[in-house]
Structures are given as structure tokens and as C-alpha cells.
Amino acid sequence: MEHLTTLKTLHILATALLLLGALGLAGWTWHARRKGDAEAYGKLLRRPLVFVWLLMGLCLLSMPFTGWWLVHLVGWPLGQTWVLASSVIYTLGAFAVWWLVARLNRLRKAEVVGLKFTLALAVFSGVCFLSIAGLMGAKPV
């Protein structure tokens, strides 16, 4: 039972760090744009913010493994609708995050001009991970 508590804590911590990191980056960007920094989007992948991105990436990579292990330890079947839905939503959200990072890197190098699609990717990935957190909290069986 101790493994279950530790694993649950790690999984919740990874989820919280991912969401807080995204919220912090969004807040930093909003604050920088409000102050008139036109290069705010290009600075999102520079030091020390790259540490936040690396931490978020580590959390993003650990979540499927800890989630599967939790489902396995608790004994829930993987065919439950909420588990399958969260897996599909996670895949879409993770793809959007990686696409967002690649787009921000191109923005940093001044290869991308349009910001609406970049914002749409950020909002989409945020909604995906918030909905997964909601599914994890509700656990509709």
C-alpha cells in the first residue's frame, strides 16, 4: 500500500508541476507583453525559462508511466471509458505541447510570424491537461 501512496503523490505532483509551470509561463508572457516587450514570445525558450520547459517535459514524460502503474496497482481495467478518454486526450495534449515548443523555437529564431496558431496550441494543450485532471479527480467508473 505504501507504493500506491508514493506513486499517487508522484503522479499528482507531476500534474501540478505541469499545470503550474504552464500557468507561470503564461503569466510571465502576459506580464512581459503588458510592459511592452515585443520580444516576449521569443524569450520563452531562453534561460532560465528553459528550466521550466525541461521540468514540464519531464513531468509530461512521467505521467503516462505513473498513470498506468496506478491503474495497474488499483486494479482498474484499462478499458474503462475515463481511462481511455484520458489516454486519448493526453496524446492530443502532449502532441500540442511538443508542437508548441517547436513553434516557439522557430519564433525565437524569427522564422514564424503568426501568433494566433501558437496561442491556439497553448490554449488547446492547457484545456487538454485540465480536462485530464478533472477526469482523474472525478474517476467516473
C-alpha positions in Angstrom: 0.0 0.0 0.0 2.9 2.3 0.6 3.9 2.1 -3.1 0.4 3.2 -4.1 0.6 6.3 -1.9 4.0 7.2 -3.1 3.1 6.7 -6.8 -0.1 8.7 -6.3 1.8 11.5 -4.8 4.4 11.5 -7.7 1.6 11.5 -10.3 -0.3 14.3 -8.6 3.0 16.3 -8.2 3.8 15.8 -11.9 0.4 17.0 -12.8 0.6 20.0 -10.5 4.1 21.0 -11.7 3.0 20.7 -15.3 -0.1 22.9 -14.8 1.7 25.4 -12.6 4.7 25.6 -15.0 2.3 26.4 -17.9 0.5 28.9 -15.8 3.7 30.6 -14.8 5.0 30.8 -18.3 1.6 32.2 -19.5 1.7 34.7 -16.7 5.3 35.7 -17.4 4.4 36.2 -21.1 1.3 38.2 -20.3 3.3 40.4 -17.9 6.1 41.0 -20.4 3.7 41.8 -23.2 1.8 44.2 -21.0 5.1 46.0 -20.2 5.6 46.4 -24.0 8.2 43.8 -24.6 7.7 42.8 -28.3 10.3 40.0 -28.0 8.5 38.3 -25.1 7.5 35.3 -27.2 11.0 34.8 -28.5 12.3 34.9 -24.9 10.2 32.0 -23.8 12.9 29.4 -24.7 15.8 31.3 -23.2 17.5 30.7 -19.8 16.1 30.5 -17.1 12.7 29.7 -18.6 14.2 26.7 -20.4 14.4 25.0 -16.9 10.6 25.4 -16.6 10.2 23.8 -20.0 12.5 20.9 -19.1 10.7 20.3 -15.9 7.4 20.4 -17.7 8.8 17.9 -20.3 9.9 15.6 -17.6 6.5 15.7 -16.0 4.9 15.2 -19.3 7.0 12.1 -20.0 6.5 10.6 -16.5 2.7 10.9 -16.4 1.8 8.0 -18.7 4.0 5.6 -16.8 2.9 6.6 -13.3 -0.7 6.7 -14.5 -0.5 3.2 -16.0 1.2 1.9 -12.9 -1.5 3.5 -10.7 -4.3 1.9 -12.7 -2.4 -1.5 -12.5 -1.9 -1.3 -8.8 -5.5 -0.3 -8.0 -6.8 -3.0 -10.4 -8.9 -0.9 -12.7 -9.4 -2.3 -16.2 -7.7 -0.3 -18.9 -10.8 -0.5 -20.9 -12.8 1.9 -18.7 -14.1 4.9 -20.6 -12.5 7.5 -18.5 -9.1 5.8 -18.7 -9.3 5.5 -22.5 -10.6 9.1 -22.8 -7.8 10.5 -20.7 -5.3 8.5 -22.7 -6.6 9.9 -26.0 -6.8 13.5 -24.5 -3.2 13.1 -23.2 -1.9 12.0 -26.6 -3.5 15.1 -28.2 -2.4 17.4 -25.5 1.2 16.1 -25.5 1.3 16.4 -29.3 0.1 20.0 -29.0 2.8 20.8 -26.3 5.6 19.4 -28.4 4.3 21.3 -31.5 4.1 24.5 -29.3 7.7 24.1 -28.2 8.8 23.6 -31.8 6.8 26.6 -32.9 8.2 28.8 -30.0 11.7 27.7 -31.0 11.0 28.8 -34.6 9.5 32.1 -33.2 12.7 32.6 -31.2 14.7 32.3 -34.4 12.3 34.7 -36.1 11.1 32.1 -38.6 7.4 32.3 -37.6 5.2 35.3 -37.8 1.7 34.3 -36.9 0.9 34.1 -33.2 -2.8 33.1 -33.3 -2.0 29.5 -34.0 0.7 29.5 -31.3 -1.8 30.8 -28.8 -4.4 28.2 -30.0 -1.9 25.4 -29.4 -1.2 26.7 -25.9 -4.9 27.0 -25.0 -5.7 23.6 -26.6 -2.9 21.8 -24.6 -4.0 23.6 -21.4 -7.6 22.6 -21.8 -6.5 19.0 -22.5 -4.5 18.7 -19.4 -7.1 20.5 -17.2 -9.7 18.0 -18.5 -7.4 15.1 -17.7 -7.0 16.5 -14.2 -10.8 16.7 -14.0 -11.2 13.1 -15.1 -8.5 12.0 -12.6 -10.4 13.8 -9.8 -13.8 12.6 -10.7 -12.9 9.0 -11.8 -16.3 8.2 -13.3 -16.5 4.4 -13.3 
